[in-house]
Amino acid sequence: MIKILFHTFFIGLAFIFSTQTSLAETNKETKLTDKAYLKLTDSFANGSDCIKVRRMGKWRDLTRNSLIIYAPSKNKPYYVILEGESLDMHLARTLNARTDSSNFCGKTTDELIIDGYRYKIKAIKALDRKTAQRLVNYQKAQRH
């Protein structure tokens, strides 16, 4: 009887460990390659989504001409491409939007103001949280 219990115990442990390994593998996020990153960000170049100005919250710079704006939280990220480059965007402390309406859409009159410098917008693309996090993780890896 002890042999049966002992055997059942190890079968149960083996099942638990295999289940945990399987869950970890399915939850493991795949990292973006350079080629995949460029392909993904290039697909955002014609984005024409809008952000409600009052909901703009935190933001994260990605490159000298792109950033993610969370409006209002990390559950609602937007990828924004600037027409020009901001050499000091990674050091910036303030982000404001200038628009004629309550929506920031990158129209000709809309501007993003980063630490007092004004930038026209080339594109705005709404993202899902997972895609935004993958872009941020890619840029973090590039900087280190």
PAFI-929072 format. One record per residue (C-alpha): residue number from 1; x negated, y negated, z negated; residue in one letter. Coordinates in pm, whole numbers, plus 50000, padded with zeros to 5 digits. Example, Ala and Ser with C-alpha at 12.3 -4.5 7.8 and 13.67 -1.06 7.14 Angstrom:
<r num="1" X="48770" Y="50450" Z="49220" residuo="a"/>
<r num="2" X="48633" Y="50106" Z="49286" residuo="s"/>
This chain:
<r num="1" X="50000" Y="50000" Z="50000" residuo="m"/>
<r num="2" X="49711" Y="49765" Z="49924" residuo="i"/>
<r num="3" X="49570" Y="49834" Z="50272" residuo="k"/>
<r num="4" X="49904" Y="49737" Z="50430" residuo="i"/>
<r num="5" X="49928" Y="49412" Z="50229" residuo="l"/>
<r num="6" X="49565" Y="49332" Z="50302" residuo="f"/>
<r num="7" X="49616" Y="49398" Z="50674" residuo="h"/>
<r num="8" X="49940" Y="49192" Z="50683" residuo="t"/>
<r num="9" X="49767" Y="48908" Z="50501" residuo="f"/>
<r num="10" X="49489" Y="48884" Z="50763" residuo="f"/>
<r num="11" X="49733" Y="48911" Z="51052" residuo="i"/>
<r num="12" X="49927" Y="48621" Z="50899" residuo="g"/>
<r num="13" X="49611" Y="48413" Z="50860" residuo="l"/>
<r num="14" X="49506" Y="48487" Z="51217" residuo="a"/>
<r num="15" X="49849" Y="48374" Z="51339" residuo="f"/>
<r num="16" X="49833" Y="48050" Z="51136" residuo="i"/>
<r num="17" X="49483" Y="47964" Z="51263" residuo="f"/>
<r num="18" X="49571" Y="48039" Z="51624" residuo="s"/>
<r num="19" X="49883" Y="47821" Z="51596" residuo="t"/>
<r num="20" X="49682" Y="47532" Z="51447" residuo="q"/>
<r num="21" X="49418" Y="47561" Z="51719" residuo="t"/>
<r num="22" X="49688" Y="47563" Z="51985" residuo="s"/>
<r num="23" X="49854" Y="47252" Z="51837" residuo="l"/>
<r num="24" X="49520" Y="47070" Z="51814" residuo="a"/>
<r num="25" X="49445" Y="47145" Z="52179" residuo="e"/>
<r num="26" X="49783" Y="47017" Z="52299" residuo="t"/>
<r num="27" X="49754" Y="46700" Z="52087" residuo="n"/>
<r num="28" X="49397" Y="46636" Z="52199" residuo="k"/>
<r num="29" X="49387" Y="46325" Z="52413" residuo="e"/>
<r num="30" X="49199" Y="46352" Z="52737" residuo="t"/>
<r num="31" X="48940" Y="46080" Z="52785" residuo="k"/>
<r num="32" X="48946" Y="45866" Z="53096" residuo="l"/>
<r num="33" X="48663" Y="45899" Z="53341" residuo="t"/>
<r num="34" X="48528" Y="45588" Z="53515" residuo="d"/>
<r num="35" X="48709" Y="45685" Z="53834" residuo="k"/>
<r num="36" X="49039" Y="45752" Z="53654" residuo="a"/>
<r num="37" X="49012" Y="45421" Z="53465" residuo="y"/>
<r num="38" X="48959" Y="45224" Z="53787" residuo="l"/>
<r num="39" X="49241" Y="45407" Z="53963" residuo="k"/>
<r num="40" X="49478" Y="45342" Z="53672" residuo="l"/>
<r num="41" X="49392" Y="44973" Z="53633" residuo="t"/>
<r num="42" X="49403" Y="44917" Z="54011" residuo="d"/>
<r num="43" X="49759" Y="45049" Z="54009" residuo="s"/>
<r num="44" X="49854" Y="44761" Z="53775" residuo="f"/>
<r num="45" X="49733" Y="44490" Z="54016" residuo="a"/>
<r num="46" X="50082" Y="44424" Z="54155" residuo="n"/>
<r num="47" X="50259" Y="44432" Z="53819" residuo="g"/>
<r num="48" X="50538" Y="44176" Z="53790" residuo="s"/>
<r num="49" X="50681" Y="44248" Z="53445" residuo="d"/>
<r num="50" X="50768" Y="43976" Z="53194" residuo="c"/>
<r num="51" X="50690" Y="43929" Z="52826" residuo="i"/>
<r num="52" X="50923" Y="43742" Z="52593" residuo="k"/>
<r num="53" X="50706" Y="43460" Z="52459" residuo="v"/>
<r num="54" X="50856" Y="43470" Z="52109" residuo="r"/>
<r num="55" X="50771" Y="43840" Z="52082" residuo="r"/>
<r num="56" X="50403" Y="43811" Z="52174" residuo="m"/>
<r num="57" X="50197" Y="43945" Z="51889" residuo="g"/>
<r num="58" X="49853" Y="44094" Z="51868" residuo="k"/>
<r num="59" X="49630" Y="44144" Z="52169" residuo="w"/>
<r num="60" X="49320" Y="44333" Z="52269" residuo="r"/>
<r num="61" X="49065" Y="44230" Z="52533" residuo="d"/>
<r num="62" X="48956" Y="44500" Z="52776" residuo="l"/>
<r num="63" X="48737" Y="44325" Z="53032" residuo="t"/>
<r num="64" X="48651" Y="43967" Z="53120" residuo="r"/>
<r num="65" X="48974" Y="43937" Z="53317" residuo="n"/>
<r num="66" X="49215" Y="44184" Z="53155" residuo="s"/>
<r num="67" X="49376" Y="44236" Z="52818" residuo="l"/>
<r num="68" X="49662" Y="44413" Z="52650" residuo="i"/>
<r num="69" X="49927" Y="44204" Z="52476" residuo="i"/>
<r num="70" X="50152" Y="44375" Z="52224" residuo="y"/>
<r num="71" X="50500" Y="44227" Z="52224" residuo="a"/>
<r num="72" X="50606" Y="44254" Z="51947" residuo="p"/>
<r num="73" X="50412" Y="44560" Z="51830" residuo="s"/>
<r num="74" X="50185" Y="44835" Z="51959" residuo="k"/>
<r num="75" X="50499" Y="45018" Z="52071" residuo="n"/>
<r num="76" X="50548" Y="44763" Z="52352" residuo="k"/>
<r num="77" X="50213" Y="44691" Z="52523" residuo="p"/>
<r num="78" X="50159" Y="44490" Z="52840" residuo="y"/>
<r num="79" X="49850" Y="44499" Z="53061" residuo="y"/>
<r num="80" X="49765" Y="44146" Z="53177" residuo="v"/>
<r num="81" X="49522" Y="44057" Z="53454" residuo="i"/>
<r num="82" X="49383" Y="43702" Z="53462" residuo="l"/>
<r num="83" X="49302" Y="43527" Z="53789" residuo="e"/>
<r num="84" X="48969" Y="43407" Z="53653" residuo="g"/>
<r num="85" X="48720" Y="43549" Z="53408" residuo="e"/>
<r num="86" X="48685" Y="43464" Z="53042" residuo="s"/>
<r num="87" X="48327" Y="43521" Z="52936" residuo="l"/>
<r num="88" X="48410" Y="43484" Z="52568" residuo="d"/>
<r num="89" X="48745" Y="43662" Z="52551" residuo="m"/>
<r num="90" X="48604" Y="43927" Z="52316" residuo="h"/>
<r num="91" X="48521" Y="43646" Z="52069" residuo="l"/>
<r num="92" X="48850" Y="43458" Z="52105" residuo="a"/>
<r num="93" X="49074" Y="43402" Z="51806" residuo="r"/>
<r num="94" X="49387" Y="43247" Z="51956" residuo="t"/>
<r num="95" X="49617" Y="43344" Z="52237" residuo="l"/>
<r num="96" X="49911" Y="43133" Z="52353" residuo="n"/>
<r num="97" X="50139" Y="43128" Z="52654" residuo="a"/>
<r num="98" X="50257" Y="42822" Z="52841" residuo="r"/>
<r num="99" X="50570" Y="42875" Z="53045" residuo="t"/>
<r num="100" X="50883" Y="42688" Z="53153" residuo="d"/>
<r num="101" X="51111" Y="42962" Z="53022" residuo="s"/>
<r num="102" X="51134" Y="43206" Z="52733" residuo="s"/>
<r num="103" X="50978" Y="43477" Z="52951" residuo="n"/>
<r num="104" X="50612" Y="43487" Z="53042" residuo="f"/>
<r num="105" X="50594" Y="43642" Z="53388" residuo="c"/>
<r num="106" X="50278" Y="43506" Z="53543" residuo="g"/>
<r num="107" X="50462" Y="43264" Z="53771" residuo="k"/>
<r num="108" X="50262" Y="42977" Z="53921" residuo="t"/>
<r num="109" X="50349" Y="42749" Z="53628" residuo="t"/>
<r num="110" X="50272" Y="43011" Z="53360" residuo="d"/>
<r num="111" X="49936" Y="43003" Z="53186" residuo="e"/>
<r num="112" X="49769" Y="43207" Z="52918" residuo="l"/>
<r num="113" X="49567" Y="42991" Z="52680" residuo="i"/>
<r num="114" X="49277" Y="43172" Z="52517" residuo="i"/>
<r num="115" X="49092" Y="42961" Z="52258" residuo="d"/>
<r num="116" X="49198" Y="42644" Z="52442" residuo="g"/>
<r num="117" X="49102" Y="42760" Z="52793" residuo="y"/>
<r num="118" X="49382" Y="42801" Z="53044" residuo="r"/>
<r num="119" X="49413" Y="43098" Z="53277" residuo="y"/>
<r num="120" X="49657" Y="43173" Z="53555" residuo="k"/>
<r num="121" X="49799" Y="43525" Z="53560" residuo="i"/>
<r num="122" X="49747" Y="43767" Z="53847" residuo="k"/>
<r num="123" X="49967" Y="44050" Z="53716" residuo="a"/>
<r num="124" X="50157" Y="44177" Z="53412" residuo="i"/>
<r num="125" X="50241" Y="44547" Z="53378" residuo="k"/>
<r num="126" X="50444" Y="44705" Z="53097" residuo="a"/>
<r num="127" X="50272" Y="45016" Z="52961" residuo="l"/>
<r num="128" X="50363" Y="45301" Z="52734" residuo="d"/>
<r num="129" X="50179" Y="45320" Z="52404" residuo="r"/>
<r num="130" X="49971" Y="45624" Z="52505" residuo="k"/>
<r num="131" X="49840" Y="45462" Z="52824" residuo="t"/>
<r num="132" X="49749" Y="45143" Z="52637" residuo="a"/>
<r num="133" X="49561" Y="45344" Z="52376" residuo="q"/>
<r num="134" X="49373" Y="45537" Z="52644" residuo="r"/>
<r num="135" X="49261" Y="45207" Z="52803" residuo="l"/>
<r num="136" X="49149" Y="45069" Z="52467" residuo="v"/>
<r num="137" X="48961" Y="45390" Z="52383" residuo="n"/>
<r num="138" X="48787" Y="45384" Z="52722" residuo="y"/>
<r num="139" X="48668" Y="45026" Z="52667" residuo="q"/>
<r num="140" X="48554" Y="45104" Z="52311" residuo="k"/>
<r num="141" X="48345" Y="45392" Z="52445" residuo="a"/>
<r num="142" X="48195" Y="45166" Z="52715" residuo="q"/>
<r num="143" X="48085" Y="44906" Z="52459" residuo="r"/>
<r num="144" X="47906" Y="45153" Z="52236" residuo="h"/>
